[in-house]
């Protein structure tokens, strides 16, 4: 699983750099770069909204493999159509939409297996979550370190072909590594007709999140910050690098520094996870990792200050995901995990498609400086929520799980024991 994530996310990092650069290079329009980001992320939200029960029905292993294969084919189509001279802007948007549609189910299918794999490996869950996030950080580091250089040497279209190959390798690793794992197989049981079971299972995940204040708080805060992060990575940083910092090599350097620092932060937290309180560490880390990069980028036209800022923020951000993952795995029972994690993925990504689109329009209308300051200020306000709302303090104890949110074993007042669960 870790190896598959490293390979696949390395490819995602290449796409994350290659596609915006390809659009900016071929059109010169920040707005079009934002439109591509919107078309990529909107299907991620839609598939996350409805995909939880499907993952259980088809099987987590199958969904993970299919996600990689379809995304790889869509990414490969971009350079192939470009070489043939028939690629159009809206074709690119459609292909990126396909990758987004299959991205969320694939990620969720992998993530829900982490507690099972950690138990099989005899590893504490907090440490396993840190390793899992560390693999993602390592992949981002590799992709960022080589992405800018490869774009400069090979061109964005050739880099996308390399990305497509990484999806095929990842699918092969999942097919090999998850074979025979019972929790990765389809969860089929007898019960009511499929549409009725699907609706019941889907609503169960949403009810659980709404009834658990900590999960709801996580969803609402990350809903905002994910959209702002998308505006940074898809539009603000590429435009700033292109206009002020000298080109794609600087973009690769900045992303690589961030990824190295984030990996370091993740591994350090994994080593001390049981010795520190989660809530204060999470709160301070999010404040450090949020607004500063926007301010520094707005005020400087050289690489060094932004590189130092992003390295510090990377250390802080490396701590966040292991804490969130551990809290969610401890809070959500295994039988609901696919559905609840799909709900949380959908909720945190709801605004994400608008992040790049809004940032592109903002830059073209008000200028990069104003966009940086405005978006950074909103980020600061969002990261203050763990300080203001007491539900976040439940991160530190067994009370982080809300017993009132547990699924009703007999939600059907008629007494039908099969109603309300995926069979």
HUCOR-V739369 format. One record per run of one state. SS is the DSSP state (H for helix, E for strand, - for the rest). FROM is the first residue (numbers start at 1). TO is the last residue. If there is no record, write none. Layout:
((SS,FROM,TO) (SS,FROM,TO))
This chain:
((-,1,1) (H,2,27) (-,28,29) (H,30,58) (-,59,59) (H,60,84) (-,85,88) (H,89,111) (-,112,113) (H,114,121) (-,122,124) (H,125,154) (-,155,155) (H,156,177) (-,178,181) (H,182,184) (-,185,193) (H,194,210) (-,211,212) (H,213,245) (-,246,247) (H,248,275) (-,276,277) (H,278,289) (-,290,291) (H,292,299) (-,300,302) (H,303,331) (-,332,333) (H,334,349) (-,350,351) (H,352,366) (-,367,367) (H,368,383) (-,384,384) (H,385,388) (-,389,389) (H,390,396) (-,397,397) (H,398,400) (-,401,402) (H,403,405) (-,406,423))
